[in-house]
Amino acid sequence: MRDRLRVGLIGVGHRGRAHLATLAGLEELFDLVAICDPSARNAETAARHCQATVYADPLELFGSARLDVAIIATPPESHHGLAGLAARHGVHLLIETPLAPTRAMMDYIENAAARAGVKVEVGENSWRQPVHRLNRAALDAGLIGRPLRATCFYEMGGHPDMFYHPSNLLRYYGGAAAAGTEVRAFEIRSQVDLLLDDSGRPVNPEVWSQAFLAFPNGVYGINTQVSTWSGPLRRSHPRSITVEGTGGLLVGGRRAVNALHRLEHQREVIYPLKVDVRERDGRHVPTRYSYETDPRVEWANPCADWPIPYGEATFGVEDDVARADELSSLYKAVTSGMPVVYGIADARQDQELSIAINESARLGGQPVTLPLGSETPWERAQHDAFRSKWGCDPLGEPGTVAGTNFGARGSS
Ligand SMILES: NC(=O)c1ccc[n+]([C@@H]2O[C@H](COP(=O)([O-])OP(=O)(O)OC[C@H]3O[C@@H](n4cnc5c(N)ncnc54)[C@H](O)[C@@H]3O)[C@@H](O)[C@H]2O)c1
């Protein structure tokens, strides 16, 4: 048996419960000793699925639970305060996406972690889903030639101004850094008939946003995002990405026909995504994802021996694989001193692109080139909203920020 790390899960709403399910399959690495949530309803629901001690207050949690690691799955504007408090107690972190909404909040986390010498992994699951790992391997093997552009179709539930997931996928396939990227974006708002937020409450307008990213390496990224794609009005729309190269096309994502299209002897040949599965305890475990090219290109599921649940039965985008990968990256970093695989530096780039998209849209599509300069109006609005909503300085004492109840989806 390896050394198990004592983990506390902070925030047991929608995403926290997904981590709870994945953690149950990673008992070899982690001992879930505490959950923390001021919502009695969410804490009680989570407590039914584990043996952990329940805390309502993060100050109490860090004061008594002797954690090695904490998972922060609370609303985005709370991440930095909780991270600052955790770092003070020498606790390593997995922080959900976005790392934090603004650059000042991300600096807050980075500085606190550096001072305390704690590791921070970020739960960016997009690039970690199996079909994207396989497609990246196909791209690296030259199977679609030189990449020209990646086009993403995305939606972010109740957050039409958040673009970190598609930015992550575009950067991943573009093989590009955010610095030097020129962003142009605009958005159109329309009143529509049926639009519910991610708590099922009616909202309007629908926000349709279009972003064009010119990466410094000559690859282009395009993101089309519509706030209704997750709701009943347009639910059947794929959340997917296509990558076009000089000699073919890759398609990957949820509700997409995942495949490699290639030009061979001047003819299009289509290789559908193939998933090898193994039966375990009456359940199907995906072991390998491949395209049957010659030679075959494949990505083996590194989590196949762990009893994680594979929540989504849509082969190719199993999110449990992504979460297990995030957790094992943090485990390796903490126990061996290695760097985490993604972490603050990458998460910052994806969120900075998201901020730039908001800034260019505000300017009616004018180009915005990274790095960004001083605080943008969008960031200032985040800080102002924080002050007026939560009654404290967003960049103040971590204990005060972390002790705020940031609410839960559907609670107001
Ligand atoms: N990576 C992904 O694909 C993905 C998907 C969904 C959500 N997320 C992220 O996960 C985080 C949580 O989102 P969610 O959808 O689970 O929201 P949620 O509202 O369902 O859950 C948030 C929970 O945090 C609790 N909370 C609020 N303030 C707290 C505090 N000070 N201390 C401890 N707990 C507190 C709430 O009571 C609630 O139970 C967000 O950052 C979100 O962006 C990521």
PDBQT file of the ligand as one rigid body, heavy atoms in Angstrom, charges set to zero:
ROOT
HETATM    1  N1  LIG A 501     -14.336  21.374 -14.425  1.00  0.00    +0.000 N 
HETATM    2  C1  LIG A 501     -15.628  21.358 -14.737  1.00  0.00    +0.000 C 
HETATM    3  O1  LIG A 501     -16.057  20.848 -15.755  1.00  0.00    +0.000 OA
HETATM    4  C2  LIG A 501     -16.594  21.986 -13.787  1.00  0.00    +0.000 A 
HETATM    5  C3  LIG A 501     -17.952  21.658 -13.859  1.00  0.00    +0.000 A 
HETATM    6  C4  LIG A 501     -18.817  22.257 -12.949  1.00  0.00    +0.000 A 
HETATM    7  C5  LIG A 501     -18.339  23.155 -12.012  1.00  0.00    +0.000 A 
HETATM    8  N2  LIG A 501     -17.007  23.466 -11.988  1.00  0.00    +0.000 N 
HETATM    9  C6  LIG A 501     -16.464  24.402 -10.976  1.00  0.00    +0.000 C 
HETATM   10  O2  LIG A 501     -16.630  23.796  -9.696  1.00  0.00    +0.000 OA
HETATM   11  C7  LIG A 501     -16.883  24.803  -8.718  1.00  0.00    +0.000 C 
HETATM   12  C8  LIG A 501     -18.189  24.487  -8.003  1.00  0.00    +0.000 C 
HETATM   13  O3  LIG A 501     -19.249  24.534  -8.928  1.00  0.00    +0.000 OA
HETATM   14  P1  LIG A 501     -20.602  23.739  -8.668  1.00  0.00    +0.000 P 
HETATM   15  O4  LIG A 501     -21.254  23.643  -9.977  1.00  0.00    +0.000 OA
HETATM   16  O5  LIG A 501     -20.321  22.492  -7.900  1.00  0.00    +0.000 OA
HETATM   17  O6  LIG A 501     -21.395  24.772  -7.747  1.00  0.00    +0.000 OA
HETATM   18  P2  LIG A 501     -22.464  24.424  -6.613  1.00  0.00    +0.000 P 
HETATM   19  O7  LIG A 501     -23.167  25.699  -6.304  1.00  0.00    +0.000 OA
HETATM   20  O8  LIG A 501     -23.277  23.244  -7.028  1.00  0.00    +0.000 OA
HETATM   21  O9  LIG A 501     -21.560  23.993  -5.367  1.00  0.00    +0.000 OA
HETATM   22  C9  LIG A 501     -20.744  24.902  -4.656  1.00  0.00    +0.000 C 
HETATM   23  C10 LIG A 501     -20.740  24.481  -3.200  1.00  0.00    +0.000 C 
HETATM   24  O10 LIG A 501     -19.807  25.313  -2.481  1.00  0.00    +0.000 OA
HETATM   25  C11 LIG A 501     -20.381  25.603  -1.200  1.00  0.00    +0.000 C 
HETATM   26  N3  LIG A 501     -19.743  26.771  -0.615  1.00  0.00    +0.000 N 
HETATM   27  C12 LIG A 501     -20.003  28.100  -0.803  1.00  0.00    +0.000 A 
HETATM   28  N4  LIG A 501     -19.177  28.865  -0.051  1.00  0.00    +0.000 NA
HETATM   29  C13 LIG A 501     -18.362  28.010   0.624  1.00  0.00    +0.000 A 
HETATM   30  C14 LIG A 501     -17.303  28.192   1.545  1.00  0.00    +0.000 A 
HETATM   31  N5  LIG A 501     -16.873  29.406   1.926  1.00  0.00    +0.000 N 
HETATM   32  N6  LIG A 501     -16.709  27.078   2.052  1.00  0.00    +0.000 NA
HETATM   33  C15 LIG A 501     -17.108  25.840   1.691  1.00  0.00    +0.000 A 
HETATM   34  N7  LIG A 501     -18.116  25.609   0.811  1.00  0.00    +0.000 NA
HETATM   35  C16 LIG A 501     -18.731  26.684   0.273  1.00  0.00    +0.000 A 
HETATM   36  C17 LIG A 501     -21.866  25.784  -1.515  1.00  0.00    +0.000 C 
HETATM   37  O11 LIG A 501     -22.665  25.690  -0.344  1.00  0.00    +0.000 OA
HETATM   38  C18 LIG A 501     -22.110  24.667  -2.521  1.00  0.00    +0.000 C 
HETATM   39  O12 LIG A 501     -22.505  23.458  -1.906  1.00  0.00    +0.000 OA
HETATM   40  C19 LIG A 501     -16.904  26.132  -9.476  1.00  0.00    +0.000 C 
HETATM   41  O13 LIG A 501     -15.633  26.719  -9.405  1.00  0.00    +0.000 OA
HETATM   42  C20 LIG A 501     -17.218  25.725 -10.903  1.00  0.00    +0.000 C 
HETATM   43  O14 LIG A 501     -16.747  26.657 -11.863  1.00  0.00    +0.000 OA
HETATM   44  C21 LIG A 501     -16.128  22.894 -12.848  1.00  0.00    +0.000 A 
ENDROOT
TORSDOF 0
